[in-house]
């Protein structure tokens, strides 16, 4: 399981988290985990689904095949190399 450190947390936020955790009979850490888990859940209580995001984006650009991130990165690198090559005398 991963760890997360939060720096520069304002004191009123820390105090509010402590009180909220106490009201629910949890540690601050358990309460923070619960808050974060709720925050990343999508509509209907479902966890984030990358496929639904991909489908949504594909719907924005109908008729165009989806492109992989690696493909886009390679294309941008080729463009940058071409631009640098043209800039050289």
N, CA and C atoms as an extended XYZ file, in Angstrom:
267
Properties=species:S:1:pos:R:3:atomname:S:1:resname:S:1:resid:I:1 pbc="F F F"
N         0.848       -1.173        0.000 N   UNK     1
C         0.000        0.000        0.000 CA  UNK     1
C         0.896        1.238        0.000 C   UNK     1
N         0.469        2.293       -0.652 N   UNK     2
C         1.261        3.514       -0.803 CA  UNK     2
C         1.133        4.423        0.412 C   UNK     2
N         2.077        5.335        0.536 N   UNK     3
C         2.058        6.342        1.597 CA  UNK     3
C         1.927        7.716        0.975 C   UNK     3
N         1.402        8.653        1.765 N   UNK     4
C         1.236       10.022        1.302 CA  UNK     4
C         1.555       10.959        2.453 C   UNK     4
N         2.463       11.878        2.231 N   UNK     5
C         2.765       12.914        3.212 CA  UNK     5
C         2.181       14.220        2.711 C   UNK     5
N         1.541       14.961        3.591 N   UNK     6
C         0.962       16.246        3.211 CA  UNK     6
C         1.687       17.334        3.982 C   UNK     6
N         2.376       18.178        3.255 N   UNK     7
C         3.131       19.274        3.885 CA  UNK     7
C         2.314       20.563        3.836 C   UNK     7
N         2.652       21.462        4.709 N   UNK     8
C         2.050       22.804        4.750 CA  UNK     8
C         0.532       22.769        4.889 C   UNK     8
N         0.040       21.824        5.667 N   UNK     9
C        -1.392       21.731        5.928 CA  UNK     9
C        -1.760       22.838        6.911 C   UNK     9
N        -2.687       23.711        6.559 N   UNK    10
C        -3.055       24.792        7.472 CA  UNK    10
C        -3.584       24.231        8.792 C   UNK    10
N        -3.251       24.893        9.872 N   UNK    11
C        -3.649       24.439       11.204 CA  UNK    11
C        -5.161       24.270       11.342 C   UNK    11
N        -5.991       25.187       10.812 N   UNK    12
C        -7.436       24.973       10.932 CA  UNK    12
C        -7.912       23.684       10.232 C   UNK    12
N        -7.255       23.311        9.137 N   UNK    13
C        -7.613       22.077        8.438 CA  UNK    13
C        -7.226       20.880        9.284 C   UNK    13
N        -6.028       20.901        9.852 N   UNK    14
C        -5.580       19.806       10.716 CA  UNK    14
C        -6.505       19.648       11.911 C   UNK    14
N        -6.855       20.776       12.531 N   UNK    15
C        -7.739       20.730       13.695 CA  UNK    15
C        -9.125       20.208       13.315 C   UNK    15
N        -9.624       20.641       12.172 N   UNK    16
C       -10.919       20.154       11.714 CA  UNK    16
C       -10.899       18.656       11.431 C   UNK    16
N        -9.806       18.187       10.852 N   UNK    17
C        -9.666       16.754       10.587 CA  UNK    17
C        -9.628       15.980       11.894 C   UNK    17
N        -8.906       16.516       12.873 N   UNK    18
C        -8.817       15.851       14.176 CA  UNK    18
C       -10.183       15.751       14.823 C   UNK    18
N       -10.968       16.842       14.783 N   UNK    19
C       -12.309       16.830       15.377 CA  UNK    19
C       -13.247       15.893       14.618 C   UNK    19
N       -13.179       15.933       13.302 N   UNK    20
C       -14.030       15.055       12.495 CA  UNK    20
C       -13.715       13.598       12.785 C   UNK    20
N       -12.438       13.267       12.884 N   UNK    21
C       -12.029       11.897       13.181 CA  UNK    21
C       -12.525       11.472       14.561 C   UNK    21
N       -12.406       12.368       15.536 N   UNK    22
C       -12.844       12.045       16.895 CA  UNK    22
C       -14.352       11.790       16.938 C   UNK    22
N       -15.113       12.610       16.220 N   UNK    23
C       -16.572       12.420       16.193 CA  UNK    23
C       -16.949       11.058       15.620 C   UNK    23
N       -16.139       10.552       14.721 N   UNK    24
C       -16.439        9.278       14.068 CA  UNK    24
C       -15.694        8.111       14.704 C   UNK    24
N       -14.947        8.391       15.760 N   UNK    25
C       -14.222        7.333       16.460 CA  UNK    25
C       -13.082        6.743       15.662 C   UNK    25
N       -12.441        7.566       14.856 N   UNK    26
C       -11.330        7.118       14.024 CA  UNK    26
C       -10.077        7.920       14.349 C   UNK    26
N        -8.951        7.396       13.874 N   UNK    27
C        -7.722        8.174       13.933 CA  UNK    27
C        -7.761        9.215       12.819 C   UNK    27
N        -6.904       10.222       12.928 N   UNK    28
C        -6.827       11.219       11.855 CA  UNK    28
C        -6.429       10.552       10.545 C   UNK    28
N        -5.526        9.598       10.616 N   UNK    29
C        -5.077        8.902        9.415 CA  UNK    29
C        -6.225        8.127        8.770 C   UNK    29
N        -7.010        7.415        9.563 N   UNK    30
C        -8.145        6.659        9.029 CA  UNK    30
C        -9.185        7.600        8.433 C   UNK    30
N        -9.403        8.732        9.083 N   UNK    31
C       -10.373        9.698        8.574 CA  UNK    31
C        -9.896       10.292        7.244 C   UNK    31
N        -8.616       10.619        7.161 N   UNK    32
C        -8.059       11.158        5.918 CA  UNK    32
C        -8.182       10.132        4.791 C   UNK    32
N        -7.911        8.848        5.094 N   UNK    33
C        -8.069        7.800        4.081 CA  UNK    33
C        -9.510        7.723        3.599 C   UNK    33
N       -10.441        7.819        4.531 N   UNK    34
C       -11.861        7.755        4.173 CA  UNK    34
C       -12.258        8.940        3.288 C   UNK    34
N       -11.809       10.125        3.647 N   UNK    35
C       -12.122       11.325        2.868 CA  UNK    35
C       -11.559       11.208        1.458 C   UNK    35
N       -10.300       10.767        1.343 N   UNK    36
C        -9.678       10.628        0.026 CA  UNK    36
C       -10.370        9.560       -0.809 C   UNK    36
N       -10.747        8.438       -0.192 N   UNK    37
C       -11.436        7.379       -0.926 CA  UNK    37
C       -12.771        7.878       -1.462 C   UNK    37
N       -13.506        8.643       -0.660 N   UNK    38
C       -14.781        9.203       -1.110 CA  UNK    38
C       -14.571       10.208       -2.238 C   UNK    38
N       -13.493       10.981       -2.149 N   UNK    39
C       -13.241       12.032       -3.139 CA  UNK    39
C       -12.943       11.473       -4.520 C   UNK    39
N       -12.323       10.314       -4.603 N   UNK    40
C       -11.947        9.777       -5.912 CA  UNK    40
C       -13.014        8.869       -6.507 C   UNK    40
N       -14.091        8.641       -5.786 N   UNK    41
C       -15.174        7.838       -6.339 CA  UNK    41
C       -16.001        8.685       -7.289 C   UNK    41
N       -16.396        8.087       -8.400 N   UNK    42
C       -17.212        8.793       -9.384 CA  UNK    42
C       -18.676        8.773       -9.009 C   UNK    42
N       -19.520        9.169       -9.914 N   UNK    43
C       -20.964        9.151       -9.697 CA  UNK    43
C       -21.427        7.735       -9.404 C   UNK    43
N       -22.390        7.629       -8.530 N   UNK    44
C       -22.942        6.317       -8.206 CA  UNK    44
C       -22.055        5.487       -7.300 C   UNK    44
N       -21.028        6.097       -6.710 N   UNK    45
C       -20.168        5.370       -5.787 CA  UNK    45
C       -19.169        4.452       -6.455 C   UNK    45
N       -19.016        4.539       -7.761 N   UNK    46
C       -18.067        3.696       -8.463 CA  UNK    46
C       -16.687        4.345       -8.458 C   UNK    46
N       -15.665        3.524       -8.369 N   UNK    47
C       -14.307        4.042       -8.448 CA  UNK    47
C       -14.039        4.550       -9.860 C   UNK    47
N       -13.062        5.400       -9.996 N   UNK    48
C       -12.679        5.958      -11.288 CA  UNK    48
C       -12.415        4.842      -12.287 C   UNK    48
N       -12.970        4.969      -13.467 N   UNK    49
C       -12.820        3.967      -14.516 CA  UNK    49
C       -12.133        4.604      -15.724 C   UNK    49
N       -10.863        4.275      -15.957 N   UNK    50
C       -10.156        4.866      -17.103 CA  UNK    50
C       -10.836        4.595      -18.442 C   UNK    50
N       -11.471        3.441      -18.583 N   UNK    51
C       -12.151        3.104      -19.844 CA  UNK    51
C       -13.277        4.082      -20.123 C   UNK    51
N       -14.033        4.466      -19.092 N   UNK    52
C       -15.126        5.418      -19.323 CA  UNK    52
C       -14.579        6.782      -19.734 C   UNK    52
N       -13.434        7.174      -19.178 N   UNK    53
C       -12.807        8.430      -19.590 CA  UNK    53
C       -12.351        8.343      -21.046 C   UNK    53
N       -11.756        7.218      -21.401 N   UNK    54
C       -11.304        7.028      -22.782 CA  UNK    54
C       -12.494        7.084      -23.740 C   UNK    54
N       -13.596        6.439      -23.362 N   UNK    55
C       -14.795        6.461      -24.202 CA  UNK    55
C       -15.350        7.881      -24.340 C   UNK    55
N       -15.321        8.633      -23.248 N   UNK    56
C       -15.806       10.011      -23.277 CA  UNK    56
C       -14.966       10.849      -24.234 C   UNK    56
N       -13.647       10.731      -24.138 N   UNK    57
C       -12.749       11.502      -24.993 CA  UNK    57
C       -12.911       11.077      -26.448 C   UNK    57
N       -13.054        9.770      -26.690 N   UNK    58
C       -13.256        9.290      -28.059 CA  UNK    58
C       -14.543        9.865      -28.638 C   UNK    58
N       -15.564       10.059      -27.794 N   UNK    59
C       -16.816       10.650      -28.250 CA  UNK    59
C       -16.667       12.107      -28.653 C   UNK    59
N       -15.662       12.775      -28.107 N   UNK    60
C       -15.421       14.175      -28.459 CA  UNK    60
C       -14.826       14.306      -29.862 C   UNK    60
N       -14.175       13.261      -30.329 N   UNK    61
C       -13.506       13.278      -31.624 CA  UNK    61
C       -13.973       12.089      -32.460 C   UNK    61
N       -15.241       12.083      -32.855 N   UNK    62
C       -15.760       10.930      -33.601 CA  UNK    62
C       -15.053       10.761      -34.942 C   UNK    62
N       -14.874        9.500      -35.315 N   UNK    63
C       -14.259        9.198      -36.596 CA  UNK    63
C       -12.747        9.154      -36.562 C   UNK    63
N       -12.154        9.603      -35.463 N   UNK    64
C       -10.697        9.553      -35.348 CA  UNK    64
C       -10.326        8.400      -34.429 C   UNK    64
N        -9.359        7.576      -34.831 N   UNK    65
C        -8.971        6.453      -33.974 CA  UNK    65
C        -8.269        6.971      -32.714 C   UNK    65
N        -8.447        6.281      -31.591 N   UNK    66
C        -7.753        6.710      -30.378 CA  UNK    66
C        -6.247        6.563      -30.543 C   UNK    66
N        -5.508        7.468      -29.922 N   UNK    67
C        -4.057        7.439      -30.036 CA  UNK    67
C        -3.458        7.184      -28.669 C   UNK    67
N        -2.447        6.372      -28.661 N   UNK    68
C        -1.774        6.067      -27.414 CA  UNK    68
C        -0.851        7.206      -27.016 C   UNK    68
N        -0.671        7.367      -25.730 N   UNK    69
C         0.193        8.415      -25.208 CA  UNK    69
C         1.605        8.286      -25.767 C   UNK    69
N         2.127        7.060      -25.804 N   UNK    70
C         3.483        6.870      -26.311 CA  UNK    70
C         3.601        7.320      -27.762 C   UNK    70
N         2.572        7.074      -28.539 N   UNK    71
C         2.568        7.500      -29.940 CA  UNK    71
C         2.632        9.028      -30.025 C   UNK    71
N         1.861        9.701      -29.191 N   UNK    72
C         1.867       11.164      -29.186 CA  UNK    72
C         3.224       11.714      -28.768 C   UNK    72
N         3.843       11.082      -27.778 N   UNK    73
C         5.163       11.528      -27.320 CA  UNK    73
C         6.186       11.372      -28.445 C   UNK    73
N         6.167       10.228      -29.124 N   UNK    74
C         7.104       10.028      -30.248 CA  UNK    74
C         6.897       11.083      -31.325 C   UNK    74
N         5.624       11.375      -31.612 N   UNK    75
C         5.330       12.375      -32.643 CA  UNK    75
C         5.866       13.746      -32.242 C   UNK    75
N         5.667       14.138      -30.997 N   UNK    76
C         6.156       15.444      -30.533 CA  UNK    76
C         7.677       15.503      -30.567 C   UNK    76
N         8.334       14.394      -30.243 N   UNK    77
C         9.800       14.366      -30.289 CA  UNK    77
C        10.294       14.508      -31.719 C   UNK    77
N         9.613       13.830      -32.660 N   UNK    78
C         9.991       13.967      -34.077 CA  UNK    78
C         9.842       15.410      -34.533 C   UNK    78
N         8.733       16.043      -34.142 N   UNK    79
C         8.508       17.444      -34.510 CA  UNK    79
C         9.593       18.341      -33.929 C   UNK    79
N         9.982       18.072      -32.684 N   UNK    80
C        11.026       18.885      -32.051 CA  UNK    80
C        12.365       18.701      -32.757 C   UNK    80
N        12.682       17.455      -33.121 N   UNK    81
C        13.938       17.210      -33.841 CA  UNK    81
C        13.941       17.915      -35.188 C   UNK    81
N        12.796       17.873      -35.880 N   UNK    82
C        12.690       18.571      -37.169 CA  UNK    82
C        12.877       20.069      -36.983 C   UNK    82
N        12.257       20.625      -35.958 N   UNK    83
C        12.366       22.067      -35.712 CA  UNK    83
C        13.803       22.435      -35.375 C   UNK    83
N        14.478       21.611      -34.607 N   UNK    84
C        15.881       21.889      -34.283 CA  UNK    84
C        16.757       21.750      -35.520 C   UNK    84
N        16.454       20.771      -36.356 N   UNK    85
C        17.230       20.559      -37.579 CA  UNK    85
C        17.093       21.727      -38.525 C   UNK    85
N        15.902       22.302      -38.612 N   UNK    86
C        15.665       23.451      -39.491 CA  UNK    86
C        16.305       24.720      -38.920 C   UNK    86
N        16.418       24.766      -37.601 N   UNK    87
C        16.972       25.970      -36.972 CA  UNK    87
C        18.482       26.030      -37.164 C   UNK    87
N        19.125       24.882      -37.373 N   UNK    88
C        20.578       24.862      -37.546 CA  UNK    88
C        20.928       25.379      -38.935 C   UNK    88
N        22.024       26.158      -39.043 N   UNK    89
C        22.434       26.684      -40.359 CA  UNK    89
C        22.997       25.609      -41.248 C   UNK    89
